[in-house]
Amino acid sequence: MASANYEMLIEMRDKIVDYLEEEKKICEDALKAYEPGAILDSSEEIRVMREREAIKLRDRVYELRRHIQVIKAMYPNT
């Protein structure tokens, strides 16, 4: 019984991790638009705004990675 419950937890963990990995990939793909050279002509105001958005995306990717690692540590494969 306990083994079946743990298997169910592992399955839920895997689904959550898959979802978070997909969210992370979406953010990483969006971040590519903010790489240097992505837009050649832009005003200073737009450049600053793009830098702020890139910072937010990098922070989101970091947070998703952290959440993924915590979830994996909570329910390791044994």
Backbone as a ProteinNet text record, in pm:
[ID]
protein_1_A
[PRIMARY]
MASANYEMLIEMRDKIVDYLEEEKKICEDALKAYEPGAILDSSEEIRVMREREAIKLRDRVYELRRHIQVIKAMYPNT
[TERTIARY]
82.9	0	87.1	186.1	273.8	351	390.8	464.3	377.3	251.4	159.6	139.6	128.3	113	237	354.1	477.4	490.1	450.9	452.6	361.6	246.8	154.2	217.4	287.6	357	465.4	538.4	643.3	582	469.7	400.9	355.2	299.3	258.1	379.7	488.2	610.9	656.9	658.3	704	616.9	486.9	396.8	422.2	443.7	471	604.1	704.6	836.6	829.1	756.8	740.8	677.5	574.2	508.4	606.4	681.2	775.4	888.6	933.6	1037.7	987.6	863	806.1	794.1	751.5	744.2	882.6	983.4	1120.7	1167.4	1135.2	1175.2	1108	982.3	910.9	981.1	1017.8	1087.1	1224.9	1295.9	1427.8	1416.3	1314.7	1293.3	1258.9	1176.7	1141.2	1263.1	1351.6	1471.3	1564.1	1557.6	1642.2	1613.9	1491.7	1455.7	1523.2	1573.9	1637.1	1789	1845.2	1989.9	2043	2167.9	2227.9	2224	2187.8	2180.6	2045.9	1954.6	1822.9	1747.3	1762.5	1702	1811.6	1833.2	1945.2	1915.1	1801.8	1769.1	1662.4	1698.6	1597.8	1642.9	1546.3	1576	1628.2	1684.9	1737.4	1627	1510.2	1397.3	1355.8	1350.5	1313.5	1421.5	1547.9	1658	1650.9	1624.9	1613.5	1494	1383.7	1264.3	1291.3	1361.5	1394.8	1489.4	1582.7	1674.3	1597	1500.2	1418.4	1338.7	1282.2	1206.9	1298.2	1418.5	1514.7	1551.5	1567.2	1597.6	1483.6	1360.8	1244.7	1242.1	1270.3	1269.6	1381.1	1500.9	1610.4	1576.1	1511.4	1469.3	1366.1	1273.8	1170.7	1234	1330.1	1399.2	1470.8	1537.5	1608.2	1509.5	1397.5	1297.2	1240.4	1214.1	1162.3	1264.3	1390.3	1494.5	1499.1	1488.5	1492.8	1374.7	1255.7	1136	1148.4	1200.6	1218.1	1310.4	1420.7	1515.6	1456.5	1378.5	1315.4	1216.7	1135.1	1036.7	1105.8	1210.8	1284.8	1347.5	1395.1	1456.8	1353.3	1232.9	1128.9	1088.5	1084.2	1038.7	1139.5	1253.8	1354.5	1311.8	1365.5	1343.1	1423.4	1354.8	1425.6	1403.6
-119.7	0	125.7	129.3	245.9	263.9	152	157.9	216.9	178.8	232.4	382.5	425.6	568.6	645.9	589.2	656.8	662.8	557.7	558.2	667.6	685.2	790.1	928.6	945	1071.7	1098	994.8	1008.7	1048.1	988.7	1022.8	1168.9	1213.7	1354.2	1445.9	1407.3	1486.1	1502.4	1392.8	1397.3	1489.2	1486.3	1574.4	1721	1749.5	1887.2	1933.6	1849	1884.5	1905.5	1821.3	1839.9	1974.6	2010.3	2140	2254.8	2248.5	2355	2362.2	2248.3	2246.3	2314.2	2289.3	2353.2	2504.8	2546.7	2690.7	2754.2	2684.9	2734.4	2748.6	2650.5	2656.5	2774.5	2798.6	2912.7	3043	3056.7	3178	3190.4	3079.4	3082.7	3121.8	3070.8	3107.6	3256	3306	3447.7	3534.5	3485.6	3560.7	3580.7	3490.9	3503.9	3633.4	3680.9	3805.7	3926.3	3910	4019.9	4014.1	3918.1	3907.3	4025.5	4063.3	4174.4	4145.8	4245.1	4229.8	4182.7	4147.2	4101.1	4214.2	4335.8	4453.4	4557.4	4599.3	4688.4	4833.8	4884	5024.9	5036.8	5103.9	5130.8	5250.3	5319.6	5435.7	5390.6	5482.8	5453.2	5403.9	5463.7	5424.4	5279.5	5243.7	5107.3	5009.6	5047.5	4961.3	4932.6	5035.3	5018.2	4929.6	4949.8	4868.9	4721.9	4698.8	4561.6	4496.6	4574.4	4520.3	4479.5	4558.9	4525.4	4397.3	4384.1	4263	4140.9	4156.9	4046.4	4005.1	4100.6	4070.8	3990.7	4030.8	3958.1	3813.6	3796	3661.1	3574.5	3633.2	3556.2	3516.3	3606.3	3575.5	3463.4	3466.3	3362.8	3226.5	3224.1	3099	3045.8	3133.5	3091.9	3033	3099.5	3051.7	2916.1	2899.1	2770.5	2659.4	2687	2586.4	2547.8	2648	2623.4	2537.9	2569.3	2491.9	2347.3	2330.2	2194.9	2113.5	2171.9	2099.5	2065.5	2156.5	2130	2015.5	2015.2	1909.9	1774.7	1774	1648.9	1599.7	1689.6	1649.8	1598.3	1649.9	1607.7	1462.3	1420.9	1286	1220.7	1181.2	1118.7	977.7	932.9	793.3	704.2	609.7	518.2	375.8
0	0	0	90.6	98.1	-32.1	-91.7	-217.2	-328.6	-332.3	-433.5	-414	-289.7	-262	-304.7	-276.1	-314.8	-466.9	-534.9	-681.2	-736.2	-672.5	-713.7	-691	-580.1	-553.1	-657	-693	-794.6	-928.5	-962.3	-1087.1	-1085.6	-974.2	-961.7	-969.7	-902.6	-908.3	-1052.2	-1126.9	-1265.1	-1350.6	-1328.5	-1403.4	-1369.6	-1242.7	-1200.2	-1257.1	-1248.5	-1301.4	-1452.2	-1523.7	-1668.6	-1699.8	-1623.4	-1643.6	-1619.2	-1508.4	-1475.7	-1577.4	-1626.6	-1730	-1857.4	-1892.8	-2012.3	-1992.7	-1875	-1844.5	-1853.3	-1801.4	-1805.5	-1949.4	-2032.5	-2173.6	-2243.7	-2213.2	-2272.4	-2234.8	-2108.3	-2062.2	-2127	-2138.3	-2202.1	-2348.8	-2416.5	-2556.6	-2568.9	-2479.3	-2481.1	-2452.2	-2368.7	-2332.4	-2451.6	-2548.8	-2667.7	-2743.4	-2736.3	-2803.9	-2739.5	-2618.6	-2546.8	-2552	-2625.3	-2637.5	-2717.8	-2689.2	-2766	-2915.6	-2992	-3136	-3187.1	-3097.3	-3141.7	-3209.7	-3157.5	-3219.5	-3236.2	-3357.1	-3383.9	-3351	-3394.4	-3373.1	-3265.7	-3157.5	-3055.4	-2973.7	-2921.7	-2840.2	-2704.7	-2631.9	-2498.4	-2406.3	-2415.6	-2331.4	-2359.5	-2485.5	-2523.2	-2478.7	-2492.8	-2450.8	-2301	-2221.6	-2076.9	-2043	-2110.8	-2087.9	-2122.9	-2232.2	-2272.2	-2171	-2117.8	-2016.1	-1890.7	-1852.6	-1735.4	-1759	-1876.9	-1909.2	-1911.4	-1963.3	-1965.5	-1822.9	-1735	-1594.1	-1532.6	-1559.9	-1507.2	-1557.9	-1686.8	-1744.8	-1685.8	-1670.3	-1609.5	-1466.7	-1393.8	-1256.9	-1256.7	-1350	-1359.5	-1390.5	-1482	-1514.6	-1390.5	-1317.2	-1195.7	-1094.8	-1072.8	-976.8	-1019.2	-1147.4	-1195.6	-1174	-1202.5	-1178.4	-1031	-945.4	-801.4	-757.2	-805.1	-770.6	-818.2	-938.8	-993.4	-904.2	-863	-778.3	-642.2	-585.9	-455	-467.9	-570.5	-589.7	-609.5	-688.6	-709.6	-581.1	-497.7	-370.6	-270.8	-278	-184.9	-208.3	-332.1	-367.9	-460.9	-407.6	-494.1	-535.4	-646.4	-689.1	-595.3	-532.4	-441.8	-484.6
[MASK]
++++++++++++++++++++++++++++++++++++++++++++++++++++++++++++++++++++++++++++++

